[in-house]
């Protein structure tokens, strides 16, 4: 006698065998030890994730601290260059033969020095500001330094044309 397996019966037979294997694999009794092992594994994974999170947070904080220190150093360097440029302006203005221009330039230099002192005070303040709040202050100080640099450029040009 010949047995014929029809195509429509084959998938269902396959499904029956698969379900039997799955159910057969689940017949192992669950013990207290298994649950405790699973809890231990979960706690270890949680602890490891917390440690990684803490490490990442500390690395982020260090990055922002280093970045801020770099930017503040940049501002201090620019401020120092302004000192040098003001000194050069004073030397050039003293050599100028035009007395009226010399007094105007001297008063402008005094104003620049006052503005620069204000910038230096702001730089000191920025060092004590929280990391989250300092970037706006950095932008303001950078703009103030840029303004002073522009004024120095104008004075330099003025001195060159008067000499």
JOKA-V446952 format. One record per residue. N is the residue number from 1. RES is the residue in one small letter. SS is DSSP state (h for helix, s for strand, l for the rest). Layout:
BEGIN
N|RES|SS  N|RES|SS
END
This chain:
BEGIN
1|x|l  2|x|l  3|x|l  4|x|l  5|x|l  6|x|l  7|x|h  8|x|h  9|x|h  10|x|h  11|x|h  12|x|h  13|x|h  14|x|h  15|x|h  16|x|h  17|x|h  18|x|h  19|x|h  20|x|h  21|x|h  22|x|h  23|x|h  24|x|h  25|x|h  26|x|l  27|x|l  28|x|l  29|x|l  30|x|l  31|x|l  32|x|h  33|x|h  34|x|h  35|x|h  36|x|h  37|x|h  38|x|h  39|x|h  40|x|h  41|x|h  42|x|h  43|x|h  44|x|h  45|x|h  46|x|h  47|x|h  48|x|h  49|x|h  50|x|h  51|x|h  52|x|h  53|x|h  54|x|h  55|x|h  56|x|h  57|x|h  58|x|h  59|x|h  60|x|h  61|x|h  62|x|h  63|x|h  64|x|h  65|x|h  66|x|h  67|x|h  68|x|h  69|x|h  70|x|h  71|x|h  72|x|h  73|x|h  74|x|h  75|x|h  76|x|h  77|x|h  78|x|h  79|x|h  80|x|h  81|x|h  82|x|h  83|x|h  84|x|h  85|x|h  86|x|h  87|x|h  88|x|h  89|x|h  90|x|h  91|x|h  92|x|h  93|x|h  94|x|h  95|x|h  96|x|l  97|x|l  98|x|l  99|x|h  100|x|h  101|x|h  102|x|h  103|x|h  104|x|h  105|x|h  106|x|h  107|x|h  108|x|h  109|x|h  110|x|h  111|x|h  112|x|h  113|x|h  114|x|h  115|x|h  116|x|h  117|x|h  118|x|h  119|x|h  120|x|h  121|x|h  122|x|h  123|x|h  124|x|h  125|x|h  126|x|h  127|x|h  128|x|h  129|x|l  130|x|l  131|x|h  132|x|h  133|x|h  134|x|h  135|x|h  136|x|h  137|x|h  138|x|h  139|x|h  140|x|h  141|x|h  142|x|h  143|x|h  144|x|h  145|x|h  146|x|h  147|x|h  148|x|h  149|x|h  150|x|h  151|x|h  152|x|h  153|x|h  154|x|h  155|x|h  156|x|h  157|x|h  158|x|h  159|x|h  160|x|h  161|x|h  162|x|h  163|x|l
END
